[in-house]
């Protein structure tokens, strides 16, 4: 599996925020023929703040010439991974990690916001240069 360009930056950012990386990658066997690999699995190390929350993170860079094509692929992966988690690890929350530039320039477009809300996509907005999480967005807080 090829790692995303910003894989290590997101991993570092999560660790800085108190997450323990438990899987890199997080593999889920769906059947004998199908296995999916989500980029990272993590658990909170600060139980009082996050109530032992478990997450899975699919990292995207959005550096291609077509943000909409990359979004189509990312959304499809997200929905498949969400279904796999529902079957094999239902307490784990899935996030799509996107760089801050892509979020401000593309993910705020009303059509994209509508799609994110319709498909209940949770986002992590990260800054690859600073190796920091800028924002956690649960689908319920995405603007319509």
N, CA and C atoms as a LAMMPS dump frame, in Angstrom:
ITEM: TIMESTEP
0
ITEM: NUMBER OF ATOMS
432
ITEM: BOX BOUNDS ff ff ff
-5.0000000000000000e+02 5.0000000000000000e+02
-5.0000000000000000e+02 5.0000000000000000e+02
-5.0000000000000000e+02 5.0000000000000000e+02
ITEM: ATOMS id mol type element x y z
1 1 1 N 0.839 -1.185 0
2 1 2 C 0 0 0
3 1 3 C 0.883 1.248 0
4 2 1 N 0.673 2.133 -0.939
5 2 2 C 1.426 3.381 -0.992
6 2 3 C 0.855 4.362 0.016
7 3 1 N 1.728 4.974 0.764
8 3 2 C 1.29 5.949 1.761
9 3 3 C 1.027 7.289 1.1
10 4 1 N 0.082 7.998 1.673
11 4 2 C -0.225 9.336 1.203
12 4 3 C 0.975 10.246 1.463
13 5 1 N 1.114 11.274 0.659
14 5 2 C 2.218 12.21 0.774
15 5 3 C 2.364 12.781 2.191
16 6 1 N 1.249 13.055 2.856
17 6 2 C 1.291 13.692 4.175
18 6 3 C 1.011 12.714 5.318
19 7 1 N 1.209 11.436 5.09
20 7 2 C 0.936 10.412 6.104
21 7 3 C 1.665 10.708 7.42
22 8 1 N 2.965 10.908 7.344
23 8 2 C 3.748 11.112 8.565
24 8 3 C 3.4 12.417 9.277
25 9 1 N 3.04 13.45 8.516
26 9 2 C 2.67 14.723 9.138
27 9 3 C 1.374 14.577 9.935
28 10 1 N 0.406 13.839 9.39
29 10 2 C -0.854 13.64 10.104
30 10 3 C -0.621 12.755 11.326
31 11 1 N 0.174 11.736 11.175
32 11 2 C 0.503 10.857 12.301
33 11 3 C 1.137 11.665 13.438
34 12 1 N 2.099 12.516 13.101
35 12 2 C 2.747 13.364 14.106
36 12 3 C 1.743 14.315 14.745
37 13 1 N 0.874 14.895 13.948
38 13 2 C -0.132 15.824 14.476
39 13 3 C -1.064 15.132 15.462
40 14 1 N -1.469 13.909 15.153
41 14 2 C -2.333 13.164 16.074
42 14 3 C -1.61 12.866 17.384
43 15 1 N -0.364 12.472 17.302
44 15 2 C 0.421 12.183 18.506
45 15 3 C 0.551 13.446 19.364
46 16 1 N 0.79 14.593 18.71
47 16 2 C 0.887 15.863 19.436
48 16 3 C -0.392 16.171 20.209
49 17 1 N -1.54 15.709 19.674
50 17 2 C -2.829 15.977 20.32
51 17 3 C -3.203 14.915 21.353
52 18 1 N -2.308 13.993 21.624
53 18 2 C -2.551 13.018 22.675
54 18 3 C -3.138 11.699 22.206
55 19 1 N -3.012 11.397 20.926
56 19 2 C -3.506 10.132 20.396
57 19 3 C -2.367 9.125 20.34
58 20 1 N -2.668 7.894 20.654
59 20 2 C -1.721 6.807 20.497
60 20 3 C -2.052 6.09 19.195
61 21 1 N -1.084 5.999 18.306
62 21 2 C -1.289 5.303 17.031
63 21 3 C -1.242 3.804 17.319
64 22 1 N -2.348 3.141 17.101
65 22 2 C -2.452 1.705 17.399
66 22 3 C -2.335 0.844 16.147
67 23 1 N -2.584 1.431 14.99
68 23 2 C -2.512 0.704 13.722
69 23 3 C -1.954 1.634 12.639
70 24 1 N -1.004 1.13 11.865
71 24 2 C -0.421 1.913 10.777
72 24 3 C 0.076 0.948 9.699
73 25 1 N -0.802 0.539 8.82
74 25 2 C -2.211 0.905 8.608
75 25 3 C -3.156 0.061 9.469
76 26 1 N -4.429 0.443 9.419
77 26 2 C -5.49 -0.289 10.11
78 26 3 C -6.171 -1.191 9.078
79 27 1 N -5.875 -2.485 9.133
80 27 2 C -6.399 -3.446 8.15
81 27 3 C -7.67 -4.105 8.666
82 28 1 N -8.632 -4.248 7.771
83 28 2 C -9.885 -4.931 8.101
84 28 3 C -10.144 -5.972 7.026
85 29 1 N -10.255 -7.217 7.452
86 29 2 C -10.555 -8.298 6.524
87 29 3 C -12.071 -8.449 6.429
88 30 1 N -12.591 -8.199 5.24
89 30 2 C -14.028 -8.245 5.002
90 30 3 C -14.448 -9.661 4.615
91 31 1 N -13.642 -10.308 3.795
92 31 2 C -13.893 -11.684 3.355
93 31 3 C -12.548 -12.277 2.963
94 32 1 N -12.558 -13.499 2.482
95 32 2 C -11.308 -14.11 2.026
96 32 3 C -10.673 -13.31 0.894
97 33 1 N -11.485 -12.674 0.087
98 33 2 C -10.975 -11.961 -1.085
99 33 3 C -10.819 -10.452 -0.871
100 34 1 N -11.403 -9.915 0.197
101 34 2 C -11.424 -8.465 0.36
102 34 3 C -10.827 -8.061 1.702
103 35 1 N -9.811 -7.183 1.628
104 35 2 C -9.225 -6.572 2.814
105 35 3 C -9.056 -5.089 2.505
106 36 1 N -9.467 -4.234 3.425
107 36 2 C -9.272 -2.804 3.246
108 36 3 C -8.221 -2.324 4.242
109 37 1 N -7.524 -1.25 3.872
110 37 2 C -6.512 -0.682 4.743
111 37 3 C -6.741 0.81 4.89
112 38 1 N -7.198 1.192 6.069
113 38 2 C -7.36 2.596 6.418
114 38 3 C -5.989 3.074 6.9
115 39 1 N -5.614 4.297 6.594
116 39 2 C -4.254 4.762 6.864
117 39 3 C -3.818 4.603 8.317
118 40 1 N -4.646 5.041 9.275
119 40 2 C -4.256 4.991 10.683
120 40 3 C -5.415 4.585 11.576
121 41 1 N -5.089 3.908 12.655
122 41 2 C -6.014 3.674 13.753
123 41 3 C -5.388 4.3 14.981
124 42 1 N -6.193 4.932 15.832
125 42 2 C -5.652 5.59 17.02
126 42 3 C -6.656 5.527 18.156
127 43 1 N -6.121 5.645 19.361
128 43 2 C -6.943 5.716 20.566
129 43 3 C -6.466 6.894 21.386
130 44 1 N -7.404 7.516 22.084
131 44 2 C -7.022 8.646 22.922
132 44 3 C -6.206 8.135 24.096
133 45 1 N -5.203 8.909 24.473
134 45 2 C -4.408 8.555 25.646
135 45 3 C -4.836 9.365 26.856
136 46 1 N -5.7 10.325 26.628
137 46 2 C -6.216 11.159 27.713
138 46 3 C -7.68 10.798 27.913
139 47 1 N -7.934 9.816 28.74
140 47 2 C -9.279 9.258 28.904
141 47 3 C -10.289 10.297 29.375
142 48 1 N -9.902 11.187 30.241
143 48 2 C -10.848 12.162 30.782
144 48 3 C -11.336 13.125 29.699
145 49 1 N -10.484 13.424 28.723
146 49 2 C -10.867 14.371 27.687
147 49 3 C -11.652 13.724 26.555
148 50 1 N -11.298 12.508 26.194
149 50 2 C -11.902 11.913 25.013
150 50 3 C -12.666 10.634 25.322
151 51 1 N -12.775 10.265 26.593
152 51 2 C -13.557 9.103 26.994
153 51 3 C -13.14 7.846 26.209
154 52 1 N -11.823 7.624 26.112
155 52 2 C -11.261 6.457 25.431
156 52 3 C -11.795 6.282 24.005
157 53 1 N -11.914 7.343 23.32
158 53 2 C -12.395 7.316 21.942
159 53 3 C -11.393 6.595 21.04
160 54 1 N -11.915 5.826 20.089
161 54 2 C -11.099 5.17 19.076
162 54 3 C -11.47 5.76 17.727
163 55 1 N -10.452 6.019 16.924
164 55 2 C -10.694 6.583 15.603
165 55 3 C -9.931 5.807 14.539
166 56 1 N -10.369 5.954 13.31
167 56 2 C -9.64 5.51 12.128
168 56 3 C -9.555 6.729 11.22
169 57 1 N -8.401 6.91 10.58
170 57 2 C -8.17 8.12 9.792
171 57 3 C -7.689 7.745 8.398
172 58 1 N -8.432 8.199 7.397
173 58 2 C -8.016 8.06 6.004
174 58 3 C -7.445 9.412 5.58
175 59 1 N -6.187 9.427 5.18
176 59 2 C -5.459 10.654 4.885
177 59 3 C -5.468 10.918 3.378
178 60 1 N -5.773 12.139 3.017
179 60 2 C -5.734 12.559 1.615
180 60 3 C -4.923 13.846 1.506
181 61 1 N -4.238 14.011 0.368
182 61 2 C -3.379 15.182 0.189
183 61 3 C -4.006 16.266 -0.684
184 62 1 N -4.857 15.899 -1.625
185 62 2 C -5.48 16.844 -2.554
186 62 3 C -4.43 17.718 -3.244
187 63 1 N -3.491 17.059 -3.924
188 63 2 C -2.444 17.785 -4.654
189 63 3 C -2.508 17.522 -6.154
190 64 1 N -3.523 16.79 -6.61
191 64 2 C -3.653 16.519 -8.036
192 64 3 C -4.252 17.724 -8.753
193 65 1 N -4.336 17.636 -10.061
194 65 2 C -4.901 18.732 -10.849
195 65 3 C -6.412 18.844 -10.715
196 66 1 N -7.064 17.786 -10.258
197 66 2 C -8.521 17.788 -10.17
198 66 3 C -8.988 17.438 -8.759
199 67 1 N -9.341 18.476 -8
200 67 2 C -9.85 18.249 -6.643
201 67 3 C -11.131 17.424 -6.658
202 68 1 N -11.995 17.651 -7.661
203 68 2 C -13.262 16.921 -7.695
204 68 3 C -13.023 15.432 -7.948
205 69 1 N -12.064 15.089 -8.793
206 69 2 C -11.75 13.677 -9.021
207 69 3 C -11.183 13.047 -7.758
208 70 1 N -10.303 13.759 -7.086
209 70 2 C -9.743 13.231 -5.84
210 70 3 C -10.84 13.1 -4.773
211 71 1 N -11.767 14.053 -4.762
212 71 2 C -12.879 13.984 -3.81
213 71 3 C -13.755 12.758 -4.091
214 72 1 N -14.026 12.496 -5.363
215 72 2 C -14.833 11.31 -5.711
216 72 3 C -14.188 10.053 -5.152
217 73 1 N -12.896 9.901 -5.362
218 73 2 C -12.177 8.733 -4.851
219 73 3 C -12.166 8.681 -3.337
220 74 1 N -11.921 9.819 -2.709
221 74 2 C -11.87 9.876 -1.242
222 74 3 C -13.221 9.554 -0.624
223 75 1 N -14.3 10.084 -1.205
224 75 2 C -15.632 9.826 -0.682
225 75 3 C -15.992 8.345 -0.826
226 76 1 N -15.667 7.761 -1.973
227 76 2 C -15.935 6.34 -2.17
228 76 3 C -15.184 5.485 -1.164
229 77 1 N -13.921 5.793 -0.954
230 77 2 C -13.139 5.069 0.051
231 77 3 C -13.754 5.244 1.426
232 78 1 N -14.092 6.476 1.778
233 78 2 C -14.659 6.767 3.091
234 78 3 C -15.918 5.93 3.329
235 79 1 N -16.805 5.895 2.35
236 79 2 C -18.057 5.145 2.518
237 79 3 C -17.803 3.646 2.647
238 80 1 N -16.868 3.104 1.873
239 80 2 C -16.527 1.685 2.003
240 80 3 C -15.887 1.389 3.355
241 81 1 N -14.99 2.253 3.793
242 81 2 C -14.332 2.048 5.08
243 81 3 C -15.324 2.182 6.228
244 82 1 N -16.261 3.095 6.093
245 82 2 C -17.294 3.264 7.109
246 82 3 C -18.109 1.979 7.251
247 83 1 N -18.478 1.392 6.143
248 83 2 C -19.233 0.134 6.165
249 83 3 C -18.397 -0.99 6.782
250 84 1 N -17.112 -1.058 6.441
251 84 2 C -16.235 -2.085 7.01
252 84 3 C -16.129 -1.923 8.53
253 85 1 N -15.999 -0.683 8.992
254 85 2 C -15.93 -0.437 10.429
255 85 3 C -17.243 -0.799 11.124
256 86 1 N -18.362 -0.512 10.482
257 86 2 C -19.656 -0.871 11.065
258 86 3 C -19.742 -2.375 11.308
259 87 1 N -19.148 -3.155 10.416
260 87 2 C -19.172 -4.616 10.542
261 87 3 C -18.156 -5.147 11.545
262 88 1 N -16.95 -4.594 11.538
263 88 2 C -15.845 -5.186 12.29
264 88 3 C -15.405 -4.423 13.539
265 89 1 N -15.682 -3.138 13.616
266 89 2 C -15.21 -2.319 14.74
267 89 3 C -16.133 -1.12 14.903
268 90 1 N -17.405 -1.374 15.252
269 90 2 C -18.416 -0.309 15.208
270 90 3 C -18.205 0.849 16.185
271 91 1 N -17.396 0.675 17.214
272 91 2 C -17.184 1.79 18.15
273 91 3 C -16.12 2.774 17.657
274 92 1 N -15.415 2.428 16.583
275 92 2 C -14.361 3.293 16.05
276 92 3 C -14.98 4.337 15.109
277 93 1 N -14.596 5.593 15.278
278 93 2 C -15.123 6.699 14.47
279 93 3 C -14.165 6.968 13.32
280 94 1 N -14.701 7.048 12.111
281 94 2 C -13.893 7.28 10.916
282 94 3 C -13.814 8.771 10.604
283 95 1 N -12.605 9.209 10.25
284 95 2 C -12.362 10.582 9.82
285 95 3 C -11.63 10.579 8.484
286 96 1 N -11.935 11.559 7.668
287 96 2 C -11.195 11.843 6.452
288 96 3 C -10.3 13.042 6.76
289 97 1 N -8.973 12.861 6.641
290 97 2 C -8.031 13.94 6.934
291 97 3 C -7.663 14.653 5.635
292 98 1 N -7.856 15.972 5.629
293 98 2 C -7.565 16.786 4.445
294 98 3 C -6.716 17.986 4.844
295 99 1 N -5.819 18.42 3.954
296 99 2 C -4.982 19.58 4.289
297 99 3 C -5.803 20.869 4.352
298 100 1 N -5.327 21.789 5.167
299 100 2 C -6.047 23.037 5.401
300 100 3 C -6.283 23.807 4.101
301 101 1 N -5.325 23.802 3.183
302 101 2 C -5.512 24.523 1.919
303 101 3 C -6.675 23.938 1.116
304 102 1 N -6.755 22.619 1.046
305 102 2 C -7.864 21.974 0.328
306 102 3 C -9.188 22.268 1.024
307 103 1 N -9.164 22.291 2.348
308 103 2 C -10.402 22.563 3.084
309 103 3 C -10.906 23.979 2.787
310 104 1 N -10.021 24.964 2.851
311 104 2 C -10.474 26.345 2.661
312 104 3 C -10.823 26.654 1.211
313 105 1 N -10.129 26.008 0.266
314 105 2 C -10.356 26.323 -1.143
315 105 3 C -11.386 25.42 -1.83
316 106 1 N -11.601 24.218 -1.312
317 106 2 C -12.473 23.266 -2.003
318 106 3 C -13.608 22.749 -1.117
319 107 1 N -13.297 22.345 0.096
320 107 2 C -14.289 21.705 0.952
321 107 3 C -15.359 22.659 1.465
322 108 1 N -15.144 23.948 1.344
323 108 2 C -16.166 24.916 1.764
324 108 3 C -17.149 25.266 0.648
325 109 1 N -16.946 24.745 -0.537
326 109 2 C -17.882 24.967 -1.637
327 109 3 C -19.228 24.35 -1.236
328 110 1 N -20.339 25.08 -1.379
329 110 2 C -21.63 24.565 -0.924
330 110 3 C -21.98 23.161 -1.432
331 111 1 N -21.689 22.866 -2.672
332 111 2 C -21.975 21.534 -3.22
333 111 3 C -21.208 20.455 -2.448
334 112 1 N -19.942 20.716 -2.151
335 112 2 C -19.118 19.765 -1.41
336 112 3 C -19.622 19.645 0.024
337 113 1 N -19.966 20.773 0.644
338 113 2 C -20.527 20.749 1.997
339 113 3 C -21.802 19.902 2.05
340 114 1 N -22.636 20.049 1.033
341 114 2 C -23.87 19.267 0.968
342 114 3 C -23.562 17.771 0.89
343 115 1 N -22.591 17.421 0.094
344 115 2 C -22.204 16.02 -0.045
345 115 3 C -21.629 15.469 1.263
346 116 1 N -20.795 16.257 1.926
347 116 2 C -20.216 15.832 3.203
348 116 3 C -21.307 15.579 4.242
349 117 1 N -22.258 16.484 4.291
350 117 2 C -23.346 16.341 5.257
351 117 3 C -24.245 15.157 4.897
352 118 1 N -24.589 15.009 3.628
353 118 2 C -25.442 13.91 3.178
354 118 3 C -24.832 12.547 3.534
355 119 1 N -23.515 12.442 3.378
356 119 2 C -22.834 11.169 3.618
357 119 3 C -22.197 11.083 5.003
358 120 1 N -22.468 12.091 5.841
359 120 2 C -22.022 12.105 7.236
360 120 3 C -20.514 11.895 7.366
361 121 1 N -19.758 12.697 6.611
362 121 2 C -18.305 12.582 6.599
363 121 3 C -17.704 13.431 7.722
364 122 1 N -16.942 12.79 8.599
365 122 2 C -16.189 13.49 9.634
366 122 3 C -14.842 13.89 9.052
367 123 1 N -14.402 15.114 9.355
368 123 2 C -13.149 15.623 8.799
369 123 3 C -12.135 15.959 9.884
370 124 1 N -10.888 15.746 9.546
371 124 2 C -9.761 16.315 10.279
372 124 3 C -9.072 17.242 9.28
373 125 1 N -8.961 18.511 9.638
374 125 2 C -8.272 19.478 8.795
375 125 3 C -6.873 19.65 9.393
376 126 1 N -5.857 19.31 8.603
377 126 2 C -4.489 19.338 9.129
378 126 3 C -3.613 20.312 8.357
379 127 1 N -2.598 20.796 9.041
380 127 2 C -1.599 21.668 8.433
381 127 3 C -0.33 20.834 8.259
382 128 1 N 0.004 20.45 7.021
383 128 2 C 1.158 19.574 6.818
384 128 3 C 2.497 20.239 7.147
385 129 1 N 2.589 21.554 6.997
386 129 2 C 3.848 22.243 7.291
387 129 3 C 4.124 22.287 8.801
388 130 1 N 3.081 22.55 9.569
389 130 2 C 3.233 22.643 11.027
390 130 3 C 3.066 21.282 11.717
391 131 1 N 2.602 20.29 10.966
392 131 2 C 2.288 18.964 11.516
393 131 3 C 1.326 19.102 12.699
394 132 1 N 0.226 19.836 12.442
395 132 2 C -0.79 20.09 13.463
396 132 3 C -2.18 19.899 12.893
397 133 1 N -3.096 19.54 13.792
398 133 2 C -4.514 19.472 13.453
399 133 3 C -5.085 20.874 13.63
400 134 1 N -5.685 21.398 12.575
401 134 2 C -6.291 22.732 12.647
402 134 3 C -7.728 22.655 13.161
403 135 1 N -8.428 21.578 12.782
404 135 2 C -9.852 21.511 13.115
405 135 3 C -10.349 20.065 13.04
406 136 1 N -11.227 19.705 13.979
407 136 2 C -11.972 18.445 13.946
408 136 3 C -13.406 18.819 13.594
409 137 1 N -13.972 18.204 12.573
410 137 2 C -15.334 18.541 12.156
411 137 3 C -16.151 17.258 12.095
412 138 1 N -17.147 17.172 12.965
413 138 2 C -18.084 16.05 12.928
414 138 3 C -19.158 16.411 11.918
415 139 1 N -19.683 15.42 11.212
416 139 2 C -20.635 15.691 10.147
417 139 3 C -21.806 16.535 10.608
418 140 1 N -22.219 16.403 11.857
419 140 2 C -23.373 17.161 12.351
420 140 3 C -23.093 18.661 12.432
421 141 1 N -21.792 19.052 12.41
422 141 2 C -21.485 20.474 12.502
423 141 3 C -21.118 21.083 11.142
424 142 1 N -21.194 20.295 10.081
425 142 2 C -20.894 20.808 8.747
426 142 3 C -22.044 21.694 8.283
427 143 1 N -21.694 22.865 7.76
428 143 2 C -22.713 23.802 7.261
429 143 3 C -23.483 23.181 6.115
430 144 1 N -24.762 23.52 6.027
431 144 2 C -25.593 23.041 4.914
432 144 3 C -25.347 23.845 3.68
